Amino acid sequence: MSLWKKHAIFETNSILLVIGVLIVIAIGGLVEITPLFYLRTTIEKADGVRPYAPLELAGRNIYVREG
């Protein structure tokens, strides 16, 4: 069986091609997202970064609330 005959089904039935592409994309997305479920947090601790001062936190909270 030639390579052309194996792909002929996708050329005659384009809905199969669309469904196949969507399945491949969905599997690829799952492969990329799955490791994130095994992490506790995505925030990394950085050395040398000081915590916010209380005044900075108050200003930040107002900024976030008011948009």
C-alpha positions as CSV (number, residue, x, y, z in Angstrom):
1,M,0.0,0.0,0.0
2,S,1.5,3.3,-1.0
3,L,1.8,6.3,1.1
4,W,-0.8,8.1,-1.0
5,K,-3.5,5.5,-0.3
6,K,-2.9,5.7,3.4
7,H,-3.6,9.5,3.3
8,A,-6.4,9.3,0.8
9,I,-9.0,8.8,3.6
10,F,-8.1,12.2,5.0
11,E,-8.4,13.9,1.7
12,T,-11.8,12.5,1.0
13,N,-13.1,12.9,4.5
14,S,-11.8,16.3,5.8
15,I,-13.9,16.0,9.0
16,L,-11.6,13.1,10.0
17,L,-8.6,15.3,9.4
18,V,-10.0,18.1,11.5
19,I,-10.9,15.7,14.4
20,G,-7.4,14.2,14.2
21,V,-5.8,17.6,14.4
22,L,-7.9,18.6,17.4
23,I,-7.0,15.3,19.2
24,V,-3.3,15.9,18.6
25,I,-3.5,19.4,19.9
26,A,-5.5,18.3,22.9
27,I,-3.0,15.7,23.8
28,G,-0.1,18.1,23.4
29,G,-1.9,20.6,25.7
30,L,-2.4,17.9,28.4
31,V,1.3,16.9,28.1
32,E,2.3,20.6,28.8
33,I,-0.2,21.2,31.6
34,T,0.1,18.0,33.5
35,P,3.4,18.7,35.3
36,L,1.9,21.9,36.8
37,F,-0.5,19.7,38.9
38,Y,2.5,18.2,40.7
39,L,3.9,21.5,41.8
40,R,3.0,23.0,45.2
41,T,3.5,26.6,44.0
42,T,4.8,28.3,40.9
43,I,6.3,31.2,42.9
44,E,10.0,30.8,43.4
45,K,11.9,32.2,46.4
46,A,14.5,34.6,45.3
47,D,17.6,35.4,47.3
48,G,18.3,39.0,48.1
49,V,14.8,40.3,47.6
50,R,13.4,42.2,50.6
51,P,9.8,41.9,51.7
52,Y,7.4,44.7,51.2
53,A,7.2,47.4,53.9
54,P,3.8,47.9,55.4
55,L,3.4,51.3,53.6
56,E,4.2,49.6,50.3
57,L,1.7,46.8,51.0
58,A,-1.0,49.4,51.7
59,G,-0.3,51.3,48.5
60,R,-0.3,48.1,46.5
61,N,-3.6,46.9,48.0
62,I,-5.2,50.3,47.0
63,Y,-3.8,50.0,43.5
64,V,-5.1,46.5,43.0
65,R,-8.5,47.4,44.4
66,E,-9.0,50.5,42.3
67,G,-7.6,48.9,39.2
